[in-house]
Amino acid sequence: MSIRFALALMPLCLPVACAPQTPQQQQAEQIREQADKSGDAIEAEARDRAAQMEAQAATLENQAGTSQSFDAQRLQVQADALKKQADLIEKQADAQAKAVRDAGRAKASALLAQ
């Protein structure tokens, strides 16, 4: 698209972009924003939990050291399990956050379709 063409269209687009929203549009936007905030909160909580588990895993790995004793091997198994749990927590949170956001978009779309 040329710059002249874009500039020629600008006066036509500005009134639409600046037009006040209807109450339904405002409510739909609030629904979408709330869904995004909820999704962000789910992801943030999961990241915090996963970070704590990763830190615990690192502590266990440090305790295990380079020793090949049975105690060290058990600590390494626990550390590996914590890492896997942290990964699963993040994957689950991503799925939950996506579901919340999708539900918010669906509700907003349904509201606007009325």
LORO-808552 format. One record per residue (C-alpha): x, y, z; residue number from 1; residue in one letter. Coordinates in nm, 3 decimals, m for minus. Example, Ala and Ser with C-alpha at 12.3 -4.5 7.8 and 13.67 -1.06 7.14 Angstrom:
BEGIN
+---------+---------+---------+-----+------+
!       u !       v !       w ! seq ! type !
+---------+---------+---------+-----+------+
!   1.230 !  m0.450 !   0.780 !   1 !    a !
!   1.367 !  m0.106 !   0.714 !   2 !    s !
+---------+---------+---------+-----+------+
***
This chain:
BEGIN
+---------+---------+---------+-----+------+
!       u !       v !       w ! seq ! type !
+---------+---------+---------+-----+------+
!   0.000 !   0.000 !   0.000 !   1 !    m !
!   0.141 !   0.338 !  m0.094 !   2 !    s !
!   0.177 !   0.615 !   0.157 !   3 !    i !
!  m0.053 !   0.842 !  m0.043 !   4 !    r !
!  m0.325 !   0.578 !  m0.045 !   5 !    f !
!  m0.290 !   0.524 !   0.330 !   6 !    a !
!  m0.306 !   0.898 !   0.394 !   7 !    l !
!  m0.611 !   0.926 !   0.171 !   8 !    a !
!  m0.790 !   0.657 !   0.373 !   9 !    l !
!  m0.699 !   0.805 !   0.710 !  10 !    m !
!  m0.983 !   1.062 !   0.723 !  11 !    p !
!  m1.228 !   0.783 !   0.647 !  12 !    l !
!  m1.094 !   0.557 !   0.925 !  13 !    c !
!  m1.055 !   0.813 !   1.201 !  14 !    l !
!  m1.427 !   0.871 !   1.269 !  15 !    p !
!  m1.480 !   0.497 !   1.302 !  16 !    v !
!  m1.181 !   0.453 !   1.534 !  17 !    a !
!  m1.279 !   0.750 !   1.746 !  18 !    c !
!  m1.651 !   0.679 !   1.755 !  19 !    a !
!  m1.787 !   0.616 !   2.105 !  20 !    p !
!  m1.850 !   0.255 !   2.189 !  21 !    q !
!  m2.198 !   0.125 !   2.249 !  22 !    t !
!  m2.275 !  m0.016 !   2.594 !  23 !    p !
!  m2.256 !  m0.366 !   2.447 !  24 !    q !
!  m1.913 !  m0.297 !   2.298 !  25 !    q !
!  m1.793 !  m0.156 !   2.629 !  26 !    q !
!  m1.921 !  m0.459 !   2.817 !  27 !    q !
!  m1.763 !  m0.695 !   2.562 !  28 !    a !
!  m1.430 !  m0.515 !   2.599 !  29 !    e !
!  m1.453 !  m0.543 !   2.979 !  30 !    q !
!  m1.523 !  m0.915 !   2.949 !  31 !    i !
!  m1.219 !  m0.963 !   2.724 !  32 !    r !
!  m0.997 !  m0.755 !   2.952 !  33 !    e !
!  m1.109 !  m0.946 !   3.262 !  34 !    q !
!  m1.043 !  m1.277 !   3.086 !  35 !    a !
!  m0.696 !  m1.158 !   2.989 !  36 !    d !
!  m0.625 !  m1.047 !   3.346 !  37 !    k !
!  m0.744 !  m1.382 !   3.482 !  38 !    s !
!  m0.529 !  m1.568 !   3.230 !  39 !    g !
!  m0.228 !  m1.357 !   3.322 !  40 !    d !
!  m0.287 !  m1.427 !   3.692 !  41 !    a !
!  m0.305 !  m1.802 !   3.630 !  42 !    i !
!   0.022 !  m1.793 !   3.437 !  43 !    e !
!   0.196 !  m1.575 !   3.696 !  44 !    a !
!   0.095 !  m1.803 !   3.983 !  45 !    e !
!   0.217 !  m2.107 !   3.790 !  46 !    a !
!   0.547 !  m1.938 !   3.709 !  47 !    r !
!   0.598 !  m1.862 !   4.078 !  48 !    d !
!   0.520 !  m2.219 !   4.182 !  49 !    r !
!   0.742 !  m2.359 !   3.907 !  50 !    a !
!   1.029 !  m2.127 !   4.007 !  51 !    a !
!   1.002 !  m2.247 !   4.367 !  52 !    q !
!   1.014 !  m2.608 !   4.253 !  53 !    m !
!   1.312 !  m2.538 !   4.028 !  54 !    e !
!   1.490 !  m2.377 !   4.322 !  55 !    a !
!   1.416 !  m2.681 !   4.538 !  56 !    q !
!   1.547 !  m2.904 !   4.262 !  57 !    a !
!   1.869 !  m2.702 !   4.240 !  58 !    a !
!   1.913 !  m2.732 !   4.617 !  59 !    t !
!   1.868 !  m3.108 !   4.599 !  60 !    l !
!   2.116 !  m3.133 !   4.313 !  61 !    e !
!   2.370 !  m2.935 !   4.513 !  62 !    n !
!   2.318 !  m3.165 !   4.810 !  63 !    q !
!   2.365 !  m3.468 !   4.587 !  64 !    a !
!   2.687 !  m3.325 !   4.447 !  65 !    g !
!   2.900 !  m3.557 !   4.240 !  66 !    t !
!   2.867 !  m3.847 !   4.477 !  67 !    s !
!   2.730 !  m4.174 !   4.345 !  68 !    q !
!   2.596 !  m4.290 !   4.680 !  69 !    s !
!   2.241 !  m4.412 !   4.710 !  70 !    f !
!   2.148 !  m4.100 !   4.906 !  71 !    d !
!   2.285 !  m3.879 !   4.628 !  72 !    a !
!   2.098 !  m4.081 !   4.366 !  73 !    q !
!   1.772 !  m4.044 !   4.560 !  74 !    r !
!   1.827 !  m3.669 !   4.583 !  75 !    l !
!   1.886 !  m3.654 !   4.209 !  76 !    q !
!   1.565 !  m3.848 !   4.144 !  77 !    v !
!   1.374 !  m3.604 !   4.364 !  78 !    q !
!   1.530 !  m3.310 !   4.182 !  79 !    a !
!   1.435 !  m3.455 !   3.844 !  80 !    d !
!   1.080 !  m3.516 !   3.964 !  81 !    a !
!   1.048 !  m3.156 !   4.085 !  82 !    l !
!   1.168 !  m3.028 !   3.748 !  83 !    k !
!   0.910 !  m3.241 !   3.568 !  84 !    k !
!   0.636 !  m3.124 !   3.804 !  85 !    q !
!   0.735 !  m2.763 !   3.744 !  86 !    a !
!   0.715 !  m2.817 !   3.369 !  87 !    d !
!   0.371 !  m2.979 !   3.401 !  88 !    l !
!   0.245 !  m2.696 !   3.621 !  89 !    i !
!   0.346 !  m2.444 !   3.357 !  90 !    e !
!   0.186 !  m2.646 !   3.076 !  91 !    k !
!  m0.135 !  m2.687 !   3.275 !  92 !    q !
!  m0.145 !  m2.316 !   3.354 !  93 !    a !
!  m0.094 !  m2.229 !   2.989 !  94 !    d !
!  m0.388 !  m2.449 !   2.896 !  95 !    a !
!  m0.607 !  m2.306 !   3.172 !  96 !    q !
!  m0.515 !  m1.948 !   3.082 !  97 !    a !
!  m0.594 !  m2.014 !   2.716 !  98 !    k !
!  m0.930 !  m2.164 !   2.812 !  99 !    a !
!  m1.016 !  m1.862 !   3.028 ! 100 !    v !
!  m0.918 !  m1.620 !   2.753 ! 101 !    r !
!  m1.108 !  m1.819 !   2.490 ! 102 !    d !
!  m1.418 !  m1.826 !   2.711 ! 103 !    a !
!  m1.394 !  m1.450 !   2.759 ! 104 !    g !
!  m1.368 !  m1.394 !   2.385 ! 105 !    r !
!  m1.662 !  m1.626 !   2.326 ! 106 !    a !
!  m1.878 !  m1.441 !   2.582 ! 107 !    k !
!  m1.782 !  m1.107 !   2.431 ! 108 !    a !
!  m1.863 !  m1.230 !   2.080 ! 109 !    s !
!  m2.197 !  m1.370 !   2.195 ! 110 !    a !
!  m2.280 !  m1.038 !   2.360 ! 111 !    l !
!  m2.199 !  m0.846 !   2.043 ! 112 !    l !
!  m2.398 !  m1.090 !   1.829 ! 113 !    a !
!  m2.721 !  m1.010 !   2.014 ! 114 !    q !
+---------+---------+---------+-----+------+
***
